[in-house]
Amino acid sequence: MVDKSKCISCGTCVAICPVGAISFDKDGKAVIDKNKCIHCGACQASCPVEAIKLDSKK
């Protein structure tokens, strides 16, 4: 999940995602495609403003 109020649209998460599950919405905020996400945690670890918190993999 991306906290859009914290997201600064830096693109770090988009660049680091190994499966291309992250893109930007019309407002320039990161959005995670839950169908592509493998819950590796790379985006969460790389976010400089801690805007990403992954849900537990189900």
PDB file as gemmi writes it, atoms N, CA and C in Angstrom:
CRYST1    1.000    1.000    1.000  90.00  90.00  90.00 P 1                      
ATOM      1  N   MET A   1       0.832  -1.177   0.000  1.00  0.00           N  
ATOM      2  CA  MET A   1       0.000   0.000   0.000  1.00  0.00           C  
ATOM      3  C   MET A   1       0.883   1.249   0.000  1.00  0.00           C  
ATOM      4  N   VAL A   2       0.501   2.230  -0.767  1.00  0.00           N  
ATOM      5  CA  VAL A   2       1.246   3.478  -0.845  1.00  0.00           C  
ATOM      6  C   VAL A   2       0.443   4.581  -0.156  1.00  0.00           C  
ATOM      7  N   ASP A   3       1.085   5.253   0.788  1.00  0.00           N  
ATOM      8  CA  ASP A   3       0.464   6.413   1.428  1.00  0.00           C  
ATOM      9  C   ASP A   3       0.705   7.595   0.503  1.00  0.00           C  
ATOM     10  N   LYS A   4      -0.303   7.947  -0.268  1.00  0.00           N  
ATOM     11  CA  LYS A   4      -0.152   8.985  -1.285  1.00  0.00           C  
ATOM     12  C   LYS A   4       0.150  10.355  -0.688  1.00  0.00           C  
ATOM     13  N   SER A   5      -0.192  10.558   0.580  1.00  0.00           N  
ATOM     14  CA  SER A   5       0.127  11.839   1.217  1.00  0.00           C  
ATOM     15  C   SER A   5       1.612  11.960   1.527  1.00  0.00           C  
ATOM     16  N   LYS A   6       2.316  10.827   1.581  1.00  0.00           N  
ATOM     17  CA  LYS A   6       3.761  10.832   1.834  1.00  0.00           C  
ATOM     18  C   LYS A   6       4.582  10.729   0.554  1.00  0.00           C  
ATOM     19  N   CYS A   7       4.025  10.108  -0.475  1.00  0.00           N  
ATOM     20  CA  CYS A   7       4.750   9.857  -1.723  1.00  0.00           C  
ATOM     21  C   CYS A   7       5.211  11.177  -2.351  1.00  0.00           C  
ATOM     22  N   ILE A   8       6.507  11.228  -2.674  1.00  0.00           N  
ATOM     23  CA  ILE A   8       7.083  12.432  -3.291  1.00  0.00           C  
ATOM     24  C   ILE A   8       7.386  12.224  -4.781  1.00  0.00           C  
ATOM     25  N   SER A   9       6.899  11.128  -5.323  1.00  0.00           N  
ATOM     26  CA  SER A   9       7.038  10.830  -6.762  1.00  0.00           C  
ATOM     27  C   SER A   9       8.489  10.790  -7.233  1.00  0.00           C  
ATOM     28  N   CYS A  10       9.370  10.271  -6.388  1.00  0.00           N  
ATOM     29  CA  CYS A  10      10.788  10.247  -6.744  1.00  0.00           C  
ATOM     30  C   CYS A  10      11.130   9.150  -7.753  1.00  0.00           C  
ATOM     31  N   GLY A  11      10.316   8.087  -7.798  1.00  0.00           N  
ATOM     32  CA  GLY A  11      10.540   7.017  -8.763  1.00  0.00           C  
ATOM     33  C   GLY A  11      11.479   5.923  -8.305  1.00  0.00           C  
ATOM     34  N   THR A  12      11.975   6.006  -7.088  1.00  0.00           N  
ATOM     35  CA  THR A  12      12.891   4.986  -6.581  1.00  0.00           C  
ATOM     36  C   THR A  12      12.230   3.617  -6.575  1.00  0.00           C  
ATOM     37  N   CYS A  13      11.005   3.544  -6.119  1.00  0.00           N  
ATOM     38  CA  CYS A  13      10.290   2.270  -6.051  1.00  0.00           C  
ATOM     39  C   CYS A  13      10.047   1.692  -7.439  1.00  0.00           C  
ATOM     40  N   VAL A  14       9.700   2.551  -8.380  1.00  0.00           N  
ATOM     41  CA  VAL A  14       9.455   2.108  -9.753  1.00  0.00           C  
ATOM     42  C   VAL A  14      10.727   1.503 -10.333  1.00  0.00           C  
ATOM     43  N   ALA A  15      11.848   2.150 -10.094  1.00  0.00           N  
ATOM     44  CA  ALA A  15      13.125   1.685 -10.644  1.00  0.00           C  
ATOM     45  C   ALA A  15      13.600   0.388  -9.999  1.00  0.00           C  
ATOM     46  N   ILE A  16      13.305   0.185  -8.729  1.00  0.00           N  
ATOM     47  CA  ILE A  16      13.844  -0.973  -8.015  1.00  0.00           C  
ATOM     48  C   ILE A  16      12.967  -2.215  -8.089  1.00  0.00           C  
ATOM     49  N   CYS A  17      11.712  -2.063  -8.430  1.00  0.00           N  
ATOM     50  CA  CYS A  17      10.792  -3.210  -8.462  1.00  0.00           C  
ATOM     51  C   CYS A  17      11.239  -4.221  -9.528  1.00  0.00           C  
ATOM     52  N   PRO A  18      11.546  -5.466  -9.109  1.00  0.00           N  
ATOM     53  CA  PRO A  18      12.063  -6.444 -10.070  1.00  0.00           C  
ATOM     54  C   PRO A  18      11.020  -7.002 -11.037  1.00  0.00           C  
ATOM     55  N   VAL A  19       9.741  -6.775 -10.745  1.00  0.00           N  
ATOM     56  CA  VAL A  19       8.697  -7.328 -11.614  1.00  0.00           C  
ATOM     57  C   VAL A  19       7.843  -6.258 -12.281  1.00  0.00           C  
ATOM     58  N   GLY A  20       8.215  -5.005 -12.139  1.00  0.00           N  
ATOM     59  CA  GLY A  20       7.482  -3.920 -12.787  1.00  0.00           C  
ATOM     60  C   GLY A  20       6.070  -3.736 -12.264  1.00  0.00           C  
ATOM     61  N   ALA A  21       5.883  -3.948 -10.959  1.00  0.00           N  
ATOM     62  CA  ALA A  21       4.546  -3.868 -10.369  1.00  0.00           C  
ATOM     63  C   ALA A  21       4.158  -2.459  -9.940  1.00  0.00           C  
ATOM     64  N   ILE A  22       5.070  -1.503 -10.069  1.00  0.00           N  
ATOM     65  CA  ILE A  22       4.786  -0.149  -9.596  1.00  0.00           C  
ATOM     66  C   ILE A  22       4.812   0.826 -10.756  1.00  0.00           C  
ATOM     67  N   SER A  23       3.817   1.688 -10.762  1.00  0.00           N  
ATOM     68  CA  SER A  23       3.734   2.743 -11.777  1.00  0.00           C  
ATOM     69  C   SER A  23       3.215   3.999 -11.094  1.00  0.00           C  
ATOM     70  N   PHE A  24       3.039   5.046 -11.872  1.00  0.00           N  
ATOM     71  CA  PHE A  24       2.503   6.294 -11.330  1.00  0.00           C  
ATOM     72  C   PHE A  24       1.065   6.484 -11.782  1.00  0.00           C  
ATOM     73  N   ASP A  25       0.228   7.005 -10.887  1.00  0.00           N  
ATOM     74  CA  ASP A  25      -1.148   7.311 -11.256  1.00  0.00           C  
ATOM     75  C   ASP A  25      -1.211   8.677 -11.930  1.00  0.00           C  
ATOM     76  N   LYS A  26      -2.407   9.130 -12.235  1.00  0.00           N  
ATOM     77  CA  LYS A  26      -2.572  10.410 -12.950  1.00  0.00           C  
ATOM     78  C   LYS A  26      -2.074  11.601 -12.146  1.00  0.00           C  
ATOM     79  N   ASP A  27      -1.955  11.441 -10.827  1.00  0.00           N  
ATOM     80  CA  ASP A  27      -1.445  12.509  -9.970  1.00  0.00           C  
ATOM     81  C   ASP A  27       0.054  12.411  -9.733  1.00  0.00           C  
ATOM     82  N   GLY A  28       0.698  11.425 -10.360  1.00  0.00           N  
ATOM     83  CA  GLY A  28       2.138  11.257 -10.213  1.00  0.00           C  
ATOM     84  C   GLY A  28       2.545  10.524  -8.951  1.00  0.00           C  
ATOM     85  N   LYS A  29       1.610   9.849  -8.321  1.00  0.00           N  
ATOM     86  CA  LYS A  29       1.900   9.103  -7.100  1.00  0.00           C  
ATOM     87  C   LYS A  29       2.052   7.625  -7.437  1.00  0.00           C  
ATOM     88  N   ALA A  30       2.906   6.934  -6.683  1.00  0.00           N  
ATOM     89  CA  ALA A  30       3.158   5.518  -6.931  1.00  0.00           C  
ATOM     90  C   ALA A  30       1.915   4.688  -6.631  1.00  0.00           C  
ATOM     91  N   VAL A  31       1.743   3.663  -7.451  1.00  0.00           N  
ATOM     92  CA  VAL A  31       0.645   2.730  -7.281  1.00  0.00           C  
ATOM     93  C   VAL A  31       1.202   1.322  -7.502  1.00  0.00           C  
ATOM     94  N   ILE A  32       0.823   0.370  -6.658  1.00  0.00           N  
ATOM     95  CA  ILE A  32       1.325  -0.999  -6.754  1.00  0.00           C  
ATOM     96  C   ILE A  32       0.239  -1.907  -7.334  1.00  0.00           C  
ATOM     97  N   ASP A  33       0.594  -2.634  -8.383  1.00  0.00           N  
ATOM     98  CA  ASP A  33      -0.312  -3.612  -8.976  1.00  0.00           C  
ATOM     99  C   ASP A  33      -0.230  -4.878  -8.129  1.00  0.00           C  
ATOM    100  N   LYS A  34      -1.269  -5.146  -7.358  1.00  0.00           N  
ATOM    101  CA  LYS A  34      -1.269  -6.282  -6.437  1.00  0.00           C  
ATOM    102  C   LYS A  34      -1.188  -7.621  -7.152  1.00  0.00           C  
ATOM    103  N   ASN A  35      -1.579  -7.660  -8.424  1.00  0.00           N  
ATOM    104  CA  ASN A  35      -1.505  -8.907  -9.181  1.00  0.00           C  
ATOM    105  C   ASN A  35      -0.086  -9.227  -9.643  1.00  0.00           C  
ATOM    106  N   LYS A  36       0.754  -8.216  -9.750  1.00  0.00           N  
ATOM    107  CA  LYS A  36       2.144  -8.413 -10.171  1.00  0.00           C  
ATOM    108  C   LYS A  36       3.109  -8.480  -8.994  1.00  0.00           C  
ATOM    109  N   CYS A  37       2.771  -7.825  -7.893  1.00  0.00           N  
ATOM    110  CA  CYS A  37       3.665  -7.702  -6.734  1.00  0.00           C  
ATOM    111  C   CYS A  37       4.009  -9.069  -6.146  1.00  0.00           C  
ATOM    112  N   ILE A  38       5.309  -9.311  -5.892  1.00  0.00           N  
ATOM    113  CA  ILE A  38       5.762 -10.571  -5.298  1.00  0.00           C  
ATOM    114  C   ILE A  38       6.155 -10.394  -3.828  1.00  0.00           C  
ATOM    115  N   HIS A  39       5.866  -9.228  -3.271  1.00  0.00           N  
ATOM    116  CA  HIS A  39       6.130  -8.927  -1.858  1.00  0.00           C  
ATOM    117  C   HIS A  39       7.593  -9.129  -1.457  1.00  0.00           C  
ATOM    118  N   CYS A  40       8.508  -8.706  -2.320  1.00  0.00           N  
ATOM    119  CA  CYS A  40       9.929  -8.867  -2.011  1.00  0.00           C  
ATOM    120  C   CYS A  40      10.417  -7.824  -1.004  1.00  0.00           C  
ATOM    121  N   GLY A  41       9.710  -6.692  -0.919  1.00  0.00           N  
ATOM    122  CA  GLY A  41      10.063  -5.658   0.044  1.00  0.00           C  
ATOM    123  C   GLY A  41      11.064  -4.631  -0.448  1.00  0.00           C  
ATOM    124  N   ALA A  42      11.524  -4.763  -1.680  1.00  0.00           N  
ATOM    125  CA  ALA A  42      12.526  -3.835  -2.202  1.00  0.00           C  
ATOM    126  C   ALA A  42      12.005  -2.402  -2.229  1.00  0.00           C  
ATOM    127  N   CYS A  43      10.770  -2.224  -2.631  1.00  0.00           N  
ATOM    128  CA  CYS A  43      10.203  -0.875  -2.716  1.00  0.00           C  
ATOM    129  C   CYS A  43      10.060  -0.252  -1.328  1.00  0.00           C  
ATOM    130  N   GLN A  44       9.590  -1.038  -0.391  1.00  0.00           N  
ATOM    131  CA  GLN A  44       9.418  -0.543   0.972  1.00  0.00           C  
ATOM    132  C   GLN A  44      10.759  -0.132   1.568  1.00  0.00           C  
ATOM    133  N   ALA A  45      11.774  -0.949   1.355  1.00  0.00           N  
ATOM    134  CA  ALA A  45      13.102  -0.661   1.896  1.00  0.00           C  
ATOM    135  C   ALA A  45      13.753   0.547   1.229  1.00  0.00           C  
ATOM    136  N   SER A  46      13.419   0.786  -0.044  1.00  0.00           N  
ATOM    137  CA  SER A  46      14.087   1.861  -0.779  1.00  0.00           C  
ATOM    138  C   SER A  46      13.389   3.212  -0.692  1.00  0.00           C  
ATOM    139  N   CYS A  47      12.151   3.245  -0.223  1.00  0.00           N  
ATOM    140  CA  CYS A  47      11.396   4.499  -0.198  1.00  0.00           C  
ATOM    141  C   CYS A  47      11.998   5.471   0.817  1.00  0.00           C  
ATOM    142  N   PRO A  48      12.449   6.633   0.343  1.00  0.00           N  
ATOM    143  CA  PRO A  48      13.120   7.580   1.246  1.00  0.00           C  
ATOM    144  C   PRO A  48      12.189   8.270   2.246  1.00  0.00           C  
ATOM    145  N   VAL A  49      10.882   8.200   2.004  1.00  0.00           N  
ATOM    146  CA  VAL A  49       9.930   8.863   2.911  1.00  0.00           C  
ATOM    147  C   VAL A  49       8.992   7.867   3.594  1.00  0.00           C  
ATOM    148  N   GLU A  50       9.315   6.580   3.477  1.00  0.00           N  
ATOM    149  CA  GLU A  50       8.537   5.507   4.104  1.00  0.00           C  
ATOM    150  C   GLU A  50       7.049   5.571   3.742  1.00  0.00           C  
ATOM    151  N   ALA A  51       6.775   5.800   2.465  1.00  0.00           N  
ATOM    152  CA  ALA A  51       5.396   5.897   1.991  1.00  0.00           C  
ATOM    153  C   ALA A  51       4.810   4.528   1.643  1.00  0.00           C  
ATOM    154  N   ILE A  52       5.653   3.499   1.593  1.00  0.00           N  
ATOM    155  CA  ILE A  52       5.177   2.179   1.188  1.00  0.00           C  
ATOM    156  C   ILE A  52       5.203   1.223   2.368  1.00  0.00           C  
ATOM    157  N   LYS A  53       4.079   0.556   2.547  1.00  0.00           N  
ATOM    158  CA  LYS A  53       3.981  -0.498   3.555  1.00  0.00           C  
ATOM    159  C   LYS A  53       3.268  -1.662   2.888  1.00  0.00           C  
ATOM    160  N   LEU A  54       3.988  -2.759   2.736  1.00  0.00           N  
ATOM    161  CA  LEU A  54       3.398  -3.917   2.085  1.00  0.00           C  
ATOM    162  C   LEU A  54       2.512  -4.679   3.052  1.00  0.00           C  
ATOM    163  N   ASP A  55       1.365  -5.121   2.531  1.00  0.00           N  
ATOM    164  CA  ASP A  55       0.477  -5.985   3.300  1.00  0.00           C  
ATOM    165  C   ASP A  55       1.126  -7.370   3.363  1.00  0.00           C  
ATOM    166  N   SER A  56       0.728  -8.155   4.327  1.00  0.00           N  
ATOM    167  CA  SER A  56       1.224  -9.531   4.404  1.00  0.00           C  
ATOM    168  C   SER A  56       0.791 -10.273   3.151  1.00  0.00           C  
ATOM    169  N   LYS A  57       1.695 -11.098   2.639  1.00  0.00           N  
ATOM    170  CA  LYS A  57       1.357 -11.870   1.435  1.00  0.00           C  
ATOM    171  C   LYS A  57       0.336 -12.920   1.822  1.00  0.00           C  
ATOM    172  N   LYS A  58      -0.722 -12.992   1.047  1.00  0.00           N  
ATOM    173  CA  LYS A  58      -1.798 -13.929   1.359  1.00  0.00           C  
ATOM    174  C   LYS A  58      -1.695 -15.189   0.551  1.00  0.00           C  
TER     175      LYS A  58                                                      
END                                                                             
